[in-house]
Amino acid sequence: MDIYKIVKGNSFDLFIKLQKAYISKNKQMLEDIDVAAISNLEVHLTDAFGECVAKMPFVQSGKNNSEVEPSDICVKFPPFLEEGLYGITIRGKYNGNDICSIEHRLFRIVERNGKSHIPLGIVEGEMGGMYNAKYWIELNNQNDTDVDDTNVYLESSPSVIAYDGTEHTIKLSWQFRKNGIDAIPDNIKIIDGSNVIEPKTTDTSVNVSRSQVGSYAFHIIVTLNGKIYKATAFVTIGAKTMYGASSLSDANELDLSVLNGSNTSLVNQTITVTTTDENDVVWFISDTPLQFIQGNIEADFHETIIGALYYYNSDPLIAGDNTYTIKAK
């Protein structure tokens, strides 16, 4: 069940409290984490399939932000989110350990008031491993004039593209708001890989292009009265099926551009993947579950599900040709 249902066109602040579980033989307890102690903290907005839509701006406690209590994160959501189901992923490093909190069905943007639902108080998120998250929404107090309520939001359209070998135009749109009202900044820069685009301060969008399989990040840097505001949007170009060899064995770190892409099914195909001393892991990606036959025996592959895709990887192999007959699972 979706925790929050919010009418399209409303901006809101989502507060997140992170906790760590301590478990012993005789007791179990949750202790609040001061997020000021978390390095490389990122908050990602995800879609219904778990794919990243945007890196969200947020206020972190312990960073001279008196409106946020210690151990809290305040994520600022724009009013122009499209209708649909969204989740939140929080990543960072705490006490030398990588942490990741994932909430798949956090809120849904709906079209009318009759479908809205915002529970009062703090709601529990999904318990995952040794970490827990709690959520609540608060309205901004208009009397808090000391708080810098200035933000820039960046959106990519489309954000997910099916690979077909042609060049695709991607529209990057942004909104710059001060105290809830659209504002004109002093300067705008769009970072497109190694290219820097400097649109007019009155512009609200630019077009970029991509053709190859991969995940791309686009950044906007806005300045106003000497202050800098940043946001990031992501675009993924993927195929229905992909295969190839890589040096990596983690699906979350895999560079899709090194794989072969196709928009046809792999089922009932026989495919040979060549491994090298460097790229010694075989990968297959499919939108349906698969099994792999090698020499009339089912080959051992690790399965990872990310969003709507199934990722399969072998253990590291010696250099050479590896031929598999692929069947539906």
C-alpha positions as CSV (number, residue, x, y, z in Angstrom):
1,M,0.0,0.0,0.0
2,D,1.3,3.5,-0.9
3,I,2.0,5.5,2.3
4,Y,1.2,9.0,0.9
5,K,-1.2,10.0,-1.9
6,I,-0.6,13.6,-2.9
7,V,-2.6,15.7,-5.4
8,K,-0.5,16.7,-8.5
9,G,0.6,20.4,-8.4
10,N,1.5,20.5,-4.7
11,S,5.0,20.9,-3.5
12,F,5.9,19.4,-0.1
13,D,8.7,18.6,2.3
14,L,9.3,15.0,3.3
15,F,11.2,14.4,6.5
16,I,13.2,11.2,7.0
17,K,14.7,9.8,10.2
18,L,17.3,7.1,9.9
19,Q,17.9,4.5,12.6
20,K,20.3,1.7,13.1
21,A,19.3,-1.6,14.7
22,Y,21.3,-3.1,17.6
23,I,20.5,-6.8,18.2
24,S,21.9,-9.0,21.0
25,K,20.8,-12.2,22.7
26,N,18.4,-10.5,25.1
27,K,17.3,-7.3,23.5
28,Q,16.8,-5.3,20.4
29,M,16.8,-1.6,20.0
30,L,16.8,1.2,17.4
31,E,19.1,4.1,17.7
32,D,18.8,7.4,15.7
33,I,21.6,8.2,13.3
34,D,22.8,11.8,13.1
35,V,22.9,12.2,9.3
36,A,25.5,14.9,9.7
37,A,27.9,11.9,10.3
38,I,27.0,10.4,6.9
39,S,29.3,11.2,4.1
40,N,28.5,11.2,0.4
41,L,24.8,11.3,1.3
42,E,22.4,11.1,-1.7
43,V,18.6,10.9,-1.9
44,H,17.2,9.4,-5.2
45,L,13.6,9.6,-6.4
46,T,12.7,6.3,-8.0
47,D,9.8,5.3,-10.3
48,A,7.4,2.3,-10.0
49,F,10.2,0.0,-11.4
50,G,12.8,1.1,-8.9
51,E,14.7,3.1,-11.5
52,C,16.2,6.4,-10.5
53,V,14.3,9.4,-11.8
54,A,16.2,12.3,-10.2
55,K,18.7,13.1,-7.4
56,M,16.6,15.2,-5.0
57,P,17.7,18.4,-3.2
58,F,17.6,18.0,0.6
59,V,18.5,19.7,3.8
60,Q,20.8,17.7,6.1
61,S,20.9,18.1,9.9
62,G,24.1,19.4,11.5
63,K,24.8,21.7,8.5
64,N,23.7,24.9,10.1
65,N,20.0,24.1,9.4
66,S,18.1,24.9,12.6
67,E,14.8,23.9,11.0
68,V,15.9,20.2,10.9
69,E,16.4,18.1,14.0
70,P,19.5,16.0,14.4
71,S,19.3,12.7,12.6
72,D,16.7,14.0,10.1
73,I,16.7,14.6,6.4
74,C,14.3,17.1,4.8
75,V,13.7,16.3,1.1
76,K,12.1,19.1,-0.9
77,F,9.7,18.0,-3.7
78,P,8.6,20.2,-6.6
79,P,5.0,20.8,-7.6
80,F,5.4,19.4,-11.2
81,L,5.8,15.7,-10.5
82,E,3.8,13.6,-12.9
83,E,1.0,11.3,-11.7
84,G,2.4,7.9,-10.7
85,L,4.0,5.8,-8.0
86,Y,7.4,6.9,-6.5
87,G,9.9,5.6,-4.0
88,I,13.0,6.9,-2.3
89,T,16.5,5.5,-2.1
90,I,19.0,6.9,0.4
91,R,22.7,6.1,0.0
92,G,25.8,7.1,1.9
93,K,28.7,6.0,4.1
94,Y,28.3,5.8,7.9
95,N,31.1,4.8,10.3
96,G,33.1,3.3,7.3
97,N,30.1,1.2,6.1
98,D,28.0,1.7,3.0
99,I,24.4,2.2,3.8
100,C,21.3,2.0,1.6
101,S,17.7,2.5,2.6
102,I,15.1,1.7,-0.1
103,E,11.4,2.5,0.1
104,H,9.6,1.2,-3.0
105,R,6.1,2.5,-2.6
106,L,6.5,5.7,-0.6
107,F,4.0,8.0,-2.3
108,R,1.7,8.3,-5.3
109,I,0.9,11.5,-7.1
110,V,-2.9,11.5,-7.9
111,E,-5.1,13.8,-10.0
112,R,-7.8,14.9,-7.5
113,N,-8.5,15.5,-3.9
114,G,-10.8,12.5,-3.6
115,K,-7.9,10.2,-4.0
116,S,-5.4,11.9,-1.6
117,H,-4.3,10.5,1.7
118,I,-1.7,11.9,4.0
119,P,-1.5,10.0,7.3
120,L,-0.8,12.1,10.4
121,G,2.4,11.7,12.4
122,I,5.4,9.4,11.8
123,V,5.0,6.3,9.6
124,E,7.3,3.3,9.6
125,G,9.2,2.5,6.4
126,E,10.3,-1.0,5.2
127,M,12.8,-2.5,7.6
128,G,15.9,-3.5,5.7
129,G,18.9,-5.2,7.2
130,M,20.4,-3.2,10.1
131,Y,18.8,0.1,9.2
132,N,15.3,1.5,9.4
133,A,13.7,4.7,8.2
134,K,10.7,6.7,9.3
135,Y,8.8,9.3,7.3
136,W,6.5,12.3,7.9
137,I,5.3,15.4,6.0
138,E,5.2,18.9,7.4
139,L,3.8,22.1,6.0
140,N,6.2,25.1,5.7
141,N,5.7,27.9,8.2
142,Q,5.4,31.1,6.2
143,N,6.8,33.0,9.2
144,D,10.1,31.3,9.0
145,T,11.6,34.0,6.9
146,D,15.2,33.1,8.0
147,V,15.1,29.8,6.1
148,D,16.5,30.0,2.6
149,D,13.6,28.3,0.7
150,T,15.3,28.5,-2.7
151,N,15.7,25.5,-4.9
152,V,16.3,24.4,-8.4
153,Y,14.7,21.2,-9.9
154,L,15.8,19.4,-13.0
155,E,13.7,16.9,-15.0
156,S,14.6,14.8,-18.0
157,S,12.0,13.7,-20.6
158,P,12.1,11.0,-21.5
159,S,14.0,9.5,-18.6
160,V,14.0,5.9,-19.9
161,I,14.6,5.1,-23.6
162,A,14.5,1.8,-25.4
163,Y,17.8,1.3,-27.4
164,D,17.2,1.2,-31.1
165,G,20.6,2.4,-32.5
166,T,19.3,5.9,-33.4
167,E,20.0,9.3,-31.8
168,H,17.3,10.4,-29.3
169,T,16.5,14.0,-28.2
170,I,16.2,14.5,-24.5
171,K,14.5,17.6,-23.1
172,L,16.0,18.9,-19.8
173,S,13.6,21.2,-18.0
174,W,14.2,23.1,-14.9
175,Q,12.3,25.2,-12.4
176,F,14.0,27.7,-10.1
177,R,11.9,28.8,-7.1
178,K,12.4,31.2,-4.2
179,N,9.9,31.0,-1.3
180,G,7.6,29.0,-3.5
181,I,7.6,31.5,-6.4
182,D,9.4,31.2,-9.8
183,A,12.5,33.3,-9.8
184,I,15.1,34.4,-12.4
185,P,18.7,33.4,-11.4
186,D,21.9,35.3,-12.1
187,N,23.4,32.5,-14.0
188,I,22.6,28.9,-15.3
189,K,25.0,26.2,-16.3
190,I,24.0,22.7,-17.6
191,I,26.7,20.1,-17.3
192,D,26.4,17.5,-20.1
193,G,29.3,15.2,-19.7
194,S,32.4,17.3,-20.6
195,N,30.2,19.9,-22.3
196,V,28.9,23.0,-20.4
197,I,25.8,24.7,-21.8
198,E,25.0,28.2,-20.6
199,P,21.3,29.0,-21.5
200,K,19.7,32.4,-20.9
201,T,18.6,33.1,-17.4
202,T,15.0,33.3,-18.6
203,D,15.2,29.9,-20.3
204,T,13.6,26.8,-18.7
205,S,14.7,24.0,-20.9
206,V,17.4,22.8,-23.4
207,N,17.6,19.7,-25.6
208,V,20.5,17.2,-25.6
209,S,21.0,14.0,-27.4
210,R,22.1,10.4,-26.8
211,S,22.2,7.2,-28.8
212,Q,24.3,4.6,-26.9
213,V,23.2,2.3,-24.2
214,G,24.0,3.6,-20.7
215,S,22.9,5.7,-17.8
216,Y,23.6,9.4,-18.1
217,A,23.6,12.1,-15.4
218,F,22.9,15.8,-16.3
219,H,23.6,18.5,-13.8
220,I,22.3,22.1,-13.4
221,I,24.2,24.7,-11.5
222,V,22.3,28.0,-10.7
223,T,23.6,31.0,-8.9
224,L,21.6,33.8,-7.2
225,N,23.1,36.6,-5.1
226,G,26.3,34.7,-4.7
227,K,24.7,31.4,-3.6
228,I,24.9,28.2,-5.6
229,Y,22.0,25.7,-6.1
230,K,22.4,22.3,-7.8
231,A,20.2,19.5,-9.1
232,T,20.7,16.3,-11.2
233,A,18.5,14.3,-13.5
234,F,19.2,10.9,-15.0
235,V,18.5,9.3,-18.4
236,T,18.8,5.5,-19.0
237,I,19.0,4.0,-22.5
238,G,18.5,0.3,-22.3
239,A,17.6,-2.6,-24.5
240,K,15.0,-5.3,-24.0
241,T,17.9,-7.7,-23.7
242,M,21.7,-7.3,-23.4
243,Y,24.7,-9.6,-23.1
244,G,28.5,-9.5,-23.0
245,A,31.5,-9.6,-20.7
246,S,32.7,-7.2,-18.0
247,S,35.2,-7.1,-15.2
248,L,32.5,-6.2,-12.7
249,S,30.3,-8.7,-10.8
250,D,27.9,-6.1,-9.2
251,A,24.8,-5.3,-11.2
252,N,24.5,-1.8,-9.6
253,E,28.0,-0.9,-10.9
254,L,27.7,-2.5,-14.4
255,D,28.5,-0.3,-17.3
256,L,25.8,-1.1,-19.8
257,S,27.6,0.5,-22.7
258,V,30.1,-2.5,-22.8
259,L,27.2,-4.9,-23.6
260,N,25.5,-5.8,-26.8
261,G,21.9,-4.7,-26.9
262,S,18.8,-6.0,-28.7
263,N,15.1,-5.5,-28.6
264,T,14.4,-9.2,-29.3
265,S,14.0,-12.0,-26.8
266,L,17.0,-14.2,-25.8
267,V,14.7,-17.2,-25.3
268,N,15.6,-20.2,-27.5
269,Q,18.8,-18.5,-28.8
270,T,22.3,-19.9,-28.6
271,I,24.8,-17.1,-27.8
272,T,28.6,-17.1,-27.5
273,V,30.2,-14.6,-25.1
274,T,34.0,-14.2,-25.2
275,T,35.8,-13.5,-21.9
276,T,39.3,-12.1,-21.5
277,D,41.7,-11.9,-18.6
278,E,40.3,-8.5,-17.8
279,N,36.6,-8.9,-18.7
280,D,36.1,-12.3,-17.1
281,V,32.4,-12.2,-16.1
282,V,29.6,-13.1,-18.5
283,W,26.4,-10.9,-18.2
284,F,22.9,-11.3,-19.6
285,I,20.1,-8.8,-19.0
286,S,16.5,-9.6,-19.8
287,D,12.9,-8.4,-19.1
288,T,11.9,-12.0,-18.4
289,P,13.5,-14.7,-16.2
290,L,16.0,-17.0,-18.0
291,Q,18.0,-20.2,-17.5
292,F,21.2,-21.0,-19.3
293,I,22.2,-24.4,-20.6
294,Q,25.9,-25.3,-21.3
295,G,26.8,-28.8,-22.5
296,N,23.3,-30.1,-21.6
297,I,23.8,-28.9,-18.0
298,E,22.3,-25.8,-16.4
299,A,25.0,-23.2,-16.0
300,D,25.3,-21.5,-12.6
301,F,24.4,-17.8,-12.9
302,H,23.7,-15.3,-10.1
303,E,20.3,-13.4,-10.5
304,T,19.7,-9.8,-9.5
305,I,16.4,-8.0,-10.1
306,I,16.6,-4.3,-10.6
307,G,13.4,-2.5,-11.5
308,A,11.7,-4.5,-14.2
309,L,14.9,-6.2,-15.5
310,Y,16.6,-9.5,-14.6
311,Y,20.4,-9.4,-14.4
312,Y,22.4,-12.6,-14.7
313,N,26.2,-12.9,-14.1
314,S,28.6,-15.8,-14.0
315,D,31.5,-16.3,-11.6
316,P,34.9,-15.1,-13.1
317,L,35.8,-17.4,-16.0
318,I,39.1,-18.2,-17.8
319,A,39.6,-16.3,-21.1
320,G,37.8,-17.9,-24.0
321,D,34.5,-18.5,-25.7
322,N,31.5,-19.4,-23.6
323,T,28.4,-20.7,-25.5
324,Y,25.0,-20.9,-23.8
325,T,21.6,-22.1,-25.0
326,I,19.0,-19.9,-23.3
327,K,15.6,-21.0,-22.1
328,A,12.7,-19.3,-20.3
329,K,12.7,-20.0,-16.6
